[in-house]
Amino acid sequence: MNRLFFALLLLALATAYGQVQERVAIINTLDDHDSISVANLTYLTDKLRETAVNVLPADRFGVMTTETIVAFLGSMENTVKVCKEASCLAELGRQVSADYVSQGRIGRFNENLTIKVELYNVTSGNLMGSFTGESENIAGLRNIIDEKAAELFKKMLVEPKAIVVEKPEVAKPEPKPEVPKVKPFPRTSFWVALGLDLAGAAILGCAVYENGKTKEAYDKYYVDGQSGDDYDKAWKKAEDSRSKRDMLYVIGSLVLVSGIGVHIWF
């Protein structure tokens, strides 16, 4: 049982440290005129998601699947409804617990199909970039995504730098010391999971301690409790200690596994 406790503790810590990815949500592509089939819209969304996966390093970014987004919004029907009615793409990103959110929108210009894809930073709500294009058919829209989507998603890899214009006649001020950037705190789910991990580990630690007390109680029973009241008291004490130990093992394991489940799911 002790080896199981340490294995679960190591797994919990490994899972906790692995939660460093920033989430990227590619929301279902919308058609303002309902002139394109759902299958074609899904295909264009998959192309955007595929490009994001290929461009963004997996150790820093995690591209959310359609199933994960649907799980946050309740159902596929509700997902379609929410995506159509959302007035702010960044707010939609917050609903699915993403750090970045992107979506394509299909329209028409004269006889041509048009596409517009936007990328937002969910925390700040700022538009990080977008691209547009037009084509006579769906294949042309796919080509536009192939040409422009990669550059759009690469904007998540670097922060824009301000352009400094030097004026020779004015002395340059001494540079200010750079303030180290503070990494954003993990989301609430991280702290909930970590709290469950620590609570589970603490309860299992109590169970290990109680296991020692159980052994001592049984040793005392075999030495001192062989007759009369001493026999009954020693036996009851040993049995009570064993029951408490087993209960702590069960509760601690459940709490620890719950923490691991929160890490994995969120």
N, C-alpha and C positions, 0 to 999 in steps of 0.2 A: 504493500500500500504506500510505503514511503517513496518508492521509486515512481509510482504513478503520480504522486503529489509533485515531485520535482519535474517530471516530464510535462505535466499540465502547466506548471509555472513557467517553464522555459518556452513552451508553445505560446502562452499568453504574452510573454515579453517580446518574443519574436514577431508576433502579430501586431503588437502595439507599435513597435519601431518601424514596421513595414507600412504604416498608414501615413506616408508622406506625399502621396500623389495628389496632384491638383485635378479636379474632375472637370471634364469637358463634355458638355451636352450638345449633341447635334439634333435639334428638334425637327420633327417631320416637315418636309417641304410643303408649302401651301400653294394653291392655285386660286387666285382671286376671281377667276371667271369660270371655274369648275369645267374647264374644257379638256383637261388631261386626266387620264385614268389614274386610279389609286396605285396601280402597279407601277406606272411610269414615275409617279411622284416618289414612291418608295425606292425605286431604282436610283433616282437622283439623290435622295437622302443617303442611301448606302454609298454612293460615290463620294459624297462629302465626308462621310464617316471614315471611309477607307483612306482617303487622302490625309485626314487628320491623324489616323493611326500610323501611316507611313512617315509623316513629317515629324511628329512629336515624339521625343524620347520616352520610352515606357517607364523608366525609373523616376520620371518627374510627373508625367501626365497619364491619366487614365480616361480613355474615351468611353463614355457610358453607352451601354447597349439600349436598343429599343425596349427590351423587357424591363430593364432597370428604371427607365423613365416612366413606363406605364405603371410600374409598381408604386412609384411616388404619387402619381396622379389618379390612381384607383382602378382604371380599366382602359382598354383601347378606345372605347366610345367616348369616355370622359376626356381622354388625352386629346383626341381629335377636336372635341368641343372646346377645351381649354386653349389649345393652340390657335384655333380660329378666332376666339374671343379675346385673347390676350392683347392688351394695348401696349404693353411694354415687354420686350423680349428679355431684358435683364430681370424683371420681376418673375417671369416664367422660369428663368434659370434658378432663382432662389427657391421656387417651389419644388424643384427637383434636386436641391442641395448641390448645385454645381458651382464651380469657380469661374468657368467661362461658358458662354452659350452662343450657338450659331444657328442660323436658320436661312433656308432659301425660300424665295417667294416668286411665283410664276405670274406673269401678266401678259399684256399684248400691246404692241405698238404698230399701228396700221395692220398689216396682215401677218406680222412676225410675232413669234413668241419671245418674251423677255424673261430674264432671270436676274434677281438681285439677292446677294448673300451678304449677311451682316454678321459681325463678331463683336460680342460685348464682354467686358469685364463685369462679372456679376456683383462683386463687392462694391465697386465704385459706381456702377451703372453707366460707365463711359463706353462710347462706341470706339472700338479699337481699329476697325477697318471694315471695308466692304468692297464688293466688285459687282459690276453689272455687265450685261451683254444681251444680244438678241440673235435669233436664228429662225429659219423657216420651219425647223422640226426639232423633235426631241434629241436626235443625235447631235445636232449643233449645240444644244444646251449642255449636253454631256461633255462635248469638246471644250466649251467655255470653262466648265468646272476643272477639267484636266489642266487647262492652261493657267488658271488664276487662283484656284483654291489653295494650292500649296503655299504660295506667297502670303496669302491671308493668314493661314494658321501659323506661319513662322513668326508672325508678330507677337505671339505668346512667348517666344523664346528670348526676346530682347526688349528692353524698355527704350523708348525714344529719348534721345538726348537733345537738350536745348542747344541751339546754335549761338555761339558767342561772337559778336562783332567787335573786333579790336579797333580802338581809336588811338592812333599814334600820339596825338597831342595831349591825351589824358593819361596820367600815370595809372597803371593797373593797381587795383587794391590787392593787398596781400590775400592769398587764397585762404578761405576758411577751412578749418579742419573738417574732414568728412565725418559725418555722423553715421555710424554703422546702421544699416537697415535692420529693423526688427522683423523677424519672420512672423507672419500672421499666426495667431493661436489656432490650434486644431479646432475643428467644429465640436459642438456640444456632444455629439455621439462619441467622439474620441474620449472625452473626459468621463462620460458615463461608463463606457467600456473599461477604461483604466480603473475607475473606482470599483467596478465589479471584480476585476482581476485581483486588485489588492485585497478587497474584502474576502474573496474566496480563498486567497493565499493565507490570510490571517486566520480564517476559520479552520483551514486544513492544518495550520500550525498548532492551533489549540487542540485539534484532534490527535496530532502526534504527541503532544504533551499529555493528553488524557490517556493515550495508549500506555504511556509509562506508568501512570497512576493505576491503570487497570491491572497491569502486570504485578505491581506491588501489592494490590489488594488480593489478588489470587494467591500470591506467595504467602501473605499473612494468613489467608484462610487455611492453606494446607499446613501451616506451622501451628497456628494458635486455635483455629476454629474447628475442633473435632468433636465437641459435645456441647449440649445445653444452649444457653443464650449466646455464648461466644460463637458457636457454630452458625446459628441463624444470622447474627449480625455480620459476621465476616463474609458469609455467602451473599447476603443482600447487598453489602457494600461493593463487593466485586461485580455483581450482576448490574448494579446501578451504574457503576463506572464504565462497564462495557457498553451498556445501552447509550450512555452519553457520548462515548467515543464513536460508536457507529453512526449516531445521529449527526455528529459534527462532520464526519467524513462525507456523509451524503449531502448535507447542506453546503459544505464548502465546495464539493465537486460541482454541484448544480450552479452555484453562484459563479464559480470560475468559468465553467463552460458557457454560461450566459454571457459573460464578458467577452469571451472569444467569439461567440456568435454575433454580438454587436459589432465587433471589429470587422468581421468578414462581411456582414450584410451591408453595413454603412461605409 
